[in-house]
Amino acid sequence: MASGNRGFNRLFQLNAACYQWISPKKFFGTAIAYPPINPRGFGIAGLQVTIIRSTLTIMTRRHLIKLRALTAAAIAFIALPLCSPVSAQEAPAAPPAAEVAATPPEATVEQRIADLESYFGNVGVGGTGDGAWTSKVAGIPGPGHNGWLMTCAALVLFMTLPGLALFYGGLVRKKNVLSVLAQCLGCAGMVTVIWWAVGYSLVFGKSFNSPFLGGTEFFFLKGVTSAPNTDYCFWVSQNVFAMYQLMFAIITPALIIGATAERMKFSAIMGFIFIWMFVVYIPMAHMIWGVTGLMNGVWNGDAKIQAIDFAGGTVVHMTSGWTALVLCIILGKRAGFGKEKMSPHSMVLCMVGTGMLWVGWYGFNAGSALAADGISANAFMTTTLAAATAGLAWGIVEKILKGHASILGICSGIVAGLVVITPACGFVDATGAIIIGVLAAIIPYIFVMYVKGAIGYDDALDTFGIHAVGGTLGAILTGVLATSSVNSNLTSANTYAAANGLDKLIANGGLLGQQLLAVGITLVISIFGTVIIAFVVKAVIGLRPTPEAETAGLDITDHGEEGYDF
């Protein structure tokens, strides 16, 4: 039908050209007014109108009879093939009999439905076991899930650049704001190169068949293509998955910056983070999320510790937070700490950064489902509830104890709620999220306001109080509040959970013990790894700037720039 319409349009154009060519105006200086013709509707009726026009013209302009007759004949000659319902092109010849016989049978309706159900259910490709049927979607990334995870990857990067950079930047003194931004940028660049070279493979490979490290098969992202890696996700391209996980690797060491702000050289923090990625982050990420990982209770049927961590309570927040505590103690206090006022220079930047972190956290938590499915939707909901509840509760606690609810306090509460819900967001229901939000405000508040002062460590931006305490609390609460009614991967329907016994732990209330083991291992790796790395870096390049440089501010001494010209 489309080819027929195109034919009539061409016919109309030819007819119009002919009329222009033999226009009465050319011969008599006058023109006959013809009714307009709509080319989009030009069909048989249009051809009839054309013939009628020609007839009237012959009757009124006898000396054009011959030209009009010739035009009508030409139109008729051209119209015959164009009016045919068959395309003007010749139909292709039938394939040889042998070729027809080699063509596999068309998939049945049931088989096609199985493919659709697999996609919508975010499970492996469906099928009947019929070898003659080749699935139309096997090995092809699903556009919806792929699009969702690319969006989430961008959101997680948005958390670091500019979210975390502005959040931390607003909390330091103005002479050090650029140093914080530069350290966040430096993390993004260096970690990306590590991830390309070996990081992704050491976390998500499996050639070592080790519970502690992945393998070498993806070094330099070799073989990381648009085809899904079904060890981790059925419908997301592996290159998208790799980039999504990269964003987690970027923000984790960037969190450490909050504890060491205003007193650690740029070269020192970059050197520290480079080694830390190999000693702490990469092994921890594999143990929790790798398919052969020691503590991957959900996706490793041979996991020795059946722990669960949906989006990084242990991998991200505990490792960075406990590292931050140890590193700030080794560094010592800022010059003038306890004697000079060191209040934030811009609560506006802090609030804007908090909002960006909250928005980006949806990519962090909801994206960790690795699909736009029901579990992702639950994580989206619980993340919102926990963050809002914690911000409100922190403000209420401040009002009761200090007489006012500060913007800094509300922002701290929101971030604490986001941290604590992170390992649990895909495993708990709405009520569980509210409970987590309340506790996320109370317990980190105690550490930030009382424990830090009692012990006397200089955690400049409360990285330990928010991330270490919050991540540890979240891991523990996950062991208490996780429910299979939210996530069927915690039941025997998941063959891995059935194989390692996670399903029974969930049913019998034994998950908490496994979570405590995971917390203990994370503490050991983070603390001892940090001590070793810090003293190595201190011995090689030093950790702190000179007293004069620290007094002048790291913006000038490390980067030769100032954040503000006033």
DATAMO-V202863 format. One record per backbone hydrogen bond with DSSP energy under -1.0 kcal/mol. CO is the residue of the C=O (numbers start at 1). NH is the residue of the N-H. If there is no record, write none. Layout:
CO_NH ; CO_NH
//
This chain:
1_5 ; 2_6 ; 3_7 ; 4_8 ; 5_9 ; 6_10 ; 7_11 ; 8_12 ; 9_13 ; 10_14 ; 11_15 ; 12_16 ; 13_17 ; 14_18 ; 15_19 ; 16_20 ; 17_21 ; 18_22 ; 20_23 ; 23_26 ; 24_28 ; 25_29 ; 38_41 ; 43_47 ; 44_48 ; 45_49 ; 46_50 ; 47_51 ; 48_52 ; 49_53 ; 50_54 ; 51_55 ; 52_56 ; 53_57 ; 54_58 ; 55_59 ; 56_60 ; 57_61 ; 61_64 ; 62_65 ; 64_68 ; 65_69 ; 66_70 ; 67_71 ; 68_72 ; 69_73 ; 70_74 ; 71_75 ; 72_76 ; 73_77 ; 74_78 ; 75_79 ; 76_80 ; 78_82 ; 79_83 ; 96_100 ; 97_101 ; 98_102 ; 108_112 ; 109_113 ; 110_114 ; 111_115 ; 112_116 ; 113_117 ; 114_118 ; 115_119 ; 116_120 ; 117_121 ; 118_123 ; 130_133 ; 137_140 ; 142_146 ; 143_147 ; 144_148 ; 145_149 ; 146_150 ; 147_151 ; 148_152 ; 149_153 ; 150_154 ; 151_155 ; 152_156 ; 153_157 ; 154_158 ; 155_159 ; 157_161 ; 158_163 ; 159_164 ; 160_165 ; 162_166 ; 163_167 ; 164_168 ; 165_169 ; 166_170 ; 170_346 ; 172_345 ; 173_176 ; 175_555 ; 176_180 ; 177_181 ; 178_182 ; 179_183 ; 180_184 ; 181_185 ; 182_186 ; 183_187 ; 184_188 ; 185_189 ; 186_190 ; 187_191 ; 188_192 ; 189_193 ; 190_194 ; 191_195 ; 192_196 ; 193_197 ; 194_198 ; 194_199 ; 195_200 ; 197_220 ; 198_202 ; 199_203 ; 200_204 ; 201_205 ; 201_215 ; 202_214 ; 206_209 ; 211_294 ; 214_208 ; 216_219 ; 218_221 ; 219_222 ; 221_224 ; 223_225 ; 225_239 ; 227_238 ; 229_232 ; 229_233 ; 235_142 ; 237_241 ; 238_242 ; 239_243 ; 240_244 ; 241_245 ; 242_246 ; 243_247 ; 245_249 ; 246_250 ; 247_251 ; 248_252 ; 250_254 ; 251_255 ; 255_258 ; 256_259 ; 256_260 ; 258_461 ; 259_460 ; 260_263 ; 265_269 ; 266_270 ; 267_271 ; 268_272 ; 269_273 ; 270_274 ; 271_275 ; 272_276 ; 273_277 ; 275_279 ; 276_280 ; 276_281 ; 277_282 ; 280_284 ; 281_285 ; 282_286 ; 283_287 ; 284_288 ; 285_289 ; 286_290 ; 287_295 ; 290_293 ; 294_305 ; 295_297 ; 296_300 ; 300_303 ; 305_307 ; 307_297 ; 312_316 ; 312_317 ; 313_318 ; 314_319 ; 316_320 ; 317_321 ; 318_322 ; 319_323 ; 320_324 ; 321_325 ; 322_326 ; 323_327 ; 324_328 ; 325_329 ; 326_330 ; 327_331 ; 328_332 ; 334_337 ; 336_339 ; 336_340 ; 346_350 ; 347_351 ; 348_352 ; 349_353 ; 350_354 ; 351_355 ; 352_356 ; 353_357 ; 354_358 ; 355_359 ; 356_360 ; 357_361 ; 359_362 ; 360_363 ; 360_364 ; 361_365 ; 362_366 ; 362_367 ; 366_369 ; 367_370 ; 371_373 ; 373_377 ; 374_378 ; 375_379 ; 376_380 ; 377_381 ; 378_382 ; 379_383 ; 380_384 ; 381_385 ; 382_386 ; 383_387 ; 384_388 ; 385_389 ; 386_390 ; 387_391 ; 388_392 ; 389_393 ; 390_394 ; 391_395 ; 392_396 ; 393_397 ; 394_398 ; 395_399 ; 396_400 ; 397_401 ; 398_402 ; 406_410 ; 407_411 ; 408_412 ; 409_413 ; 410_414 ; 411_415 ; 412_416 ; 413_417 ; 414_418 ; 415_419 ; 416_420 ; 417_421 ; 421_425 ; 423_310 ; 424_427 ; 424_428 ; 427_483 ; 429_433 ; 430_434 ; 431_435 ; 432_436 ; 433_437 ; 434_438 ; 435_439 ; 436_440 ; 438_442 ; 439_443 ; 441_445 ; 442_446 ; 443_447 ; 444_448 ; 445_449 ; 446_450 ; 446_451 ; 447_452 ; 450_454 ; 451_455 ; 452_456 ; 457_459 ; 458_460 ; 459_462 ; 462_466 ; 463_467 ; 463_468 ; 464_469 ; 467_471 ; 468_472 ; 469_473 ; 470_474 ; 471_475 ; 472_476 ; 473_477 ; 474_478 ; 475_479 ; 477_481 ; 478_482 ; 483_486 ; 483_487 ; 487_490 ; 488_491 ; 491_494 ; 494_498 ; 495_499 ; 496_500 ; 497_503 ; 501_505 ; 502_506 ; 503_507 ; 504_508 ; 505_510 ; 511_515 ; 512_516 ; 513_517 ; 514_518 ; 515_519 ; 516_520 ; 517_521 ; 518_522 ; 519_523 ; 520_524 ; 521_525 ; 522_526 ; 523_527 ; 524_528 ; 525_529 ; 526_530 ; 527_531 ; 528_532 ; 529_533 ; 530_534 ; 531_535 ; 532_536 ; 533_537 ; 534_538 ; 535_539 ; 536_540 ; 537_541 ; 537_542 ; 543_265 ; 546_550 ; 547_551 ; 548_552 ; 549_553 ; 553_557 ; 554_558 ; 555_559 ; 555_561 ; 556_560
//
